[in-house]
């Protein structure tokens, strides 16, 4: 914890070190803090402003400071990598500069830049360069994530809303336009000195993002075809068709991002059509069905599915939910996120927001009304007010929120979630799915442990999914059964390939390559089979495929080692 204490001391705010320690906030978390987080921590207004400025500077250091064990960049070590790049530009900045006094303009631009830095950092991006009223941001550098394109798109939507709702002094209405593109770039040398130092990125991707930004209408986000392909299923889009962009000989496909979809599961986003039952998992599903029948009749219980990424945990959970559709029950689904491992109760608050049908742009009062309607049967003091406080929603005039210590507020919040679940189970048996608990924050794990202790008194099944490295905080719990998912055998792997090819047979050597390279991981089997069908290596006959040229083994190796 010395790191955070030293950082606070360096900005003259060392008195908050103990408060940060109590809330498990270290330097790896501090860049994600928002003004509301600091307010909840009890940081004074003036200190919040000072701390937010310091957080922005800390975020910039990501680009300027080499990672541990990393070698300094040089011309000889420039490398190719996939990057998602965002350009954000302030609309009407020339008119703004003509209207405002220079000092006022400086204050407005400072507020605008801090807002962008907070949103980009919150979505795992880094600010590469401030260019007056424009901002260049990277997603996937210096650290790559599987969902960088998705995070960039979420950041773009958040920026449009956040900038439009900024409170500036003097009061000024601001709007931005955002362009996002994904593609291969060459990350080269560090250029410039001091605070102007940056990593050069060479390729057409930055130019495409910039051109899309100039084509976008105020308050909108435009993305490239490659970004759309990587984010399809997570967002709603308007296809603008090919658009003429300066510097491109041919029109380029462009998509306007309208908003997020209701899909939280990455698995569901990648499988938008109706899912077929998982292959080779009959035994696991039958066991889960037996647990469900026992739980809905008498005593609640829990099952934890463990397995490596792509092994089929989410598919089994969805298959079980489909099998239960003919029975009266309530399904509650919660998703932990790799990007919110330090956001207290993130999977539970997101589920609550979905259940209450919060919309982008809803004012706080409307969100409170929606939450109140969702919890109409719940006790206001024990359930509604603690959950509204968690969501930072001010109560209506009919309610009064008492002043509480942070510990007492946390206890009431956890109790409110348990009361809500108890109320649901009293109406109908509940099927609760908590996915990817290896990413759960400590408070969510605490609530999950409390739920497990309370579960035998409820009618319901709790299904938890996790990767093998997860160590549960409830070792040997009497009400949790663990199922470890193994890889598919050759017969089941071949059956999955046949499903993807719609029953058409692949050449034996192609089948052998797919099975060997994917090693029985269902998701990899599906993806590699689809990739092979799209490469043009095969010609489709009546009920089978034939090779039209020798099989290049390196293609298979490249696809699988990417993951």
Secondary structure, 3 states (H helix, E strand, C coil): CHHHHHHHHHCCCHHHHHHHHHCCCCHHHHCCCCHHHHHHCCCCHHHHHHHHHHHHHHHHHHHHCCCCCCCCCCHHHCEEEEEEEEEEEECCHHHHHHHCCHHHHHHHHHHHHHHHHHHHHHCCCEEEEEECCEEEEEECCCCCCCCHHHHHHHHHHHHHHHHHCCCCCCCCCCCEEEEEEEEEEEEEEEECCHHHCEEEEECHHHHHHHHHHHHCCCCCEEEEHHHHHHHECCEEEEEEEEECCCCCCCCEEEEEEEEECCCCCHHHHHCCCCCCCCCCCHHHHHHHHHHHHHHHHCCCEEEEEECCCCCCHHHHHHHHHHHCCCCCCEEEEEECCCCCCCCCCHHHHHHHHHHCCCCCCCCHHHHHHHHHHHCCCCCHHHHHHHHHHHCCCCCCCCCCCCCCCHHHHHHHHHHHHHHHHHHHHHHCCEEEEEECHHHCCHHHHHHHHHHHHHHCCCCEEEEEEECCCCCCCCCCCCCEEEEECCCCCHHHHHHHHHHHCCCCECCHHHHHHHHHHHCCCHHHHHHHHHHHHHCCCEEECCCEEEECCCCCHHHHHHHHHCC
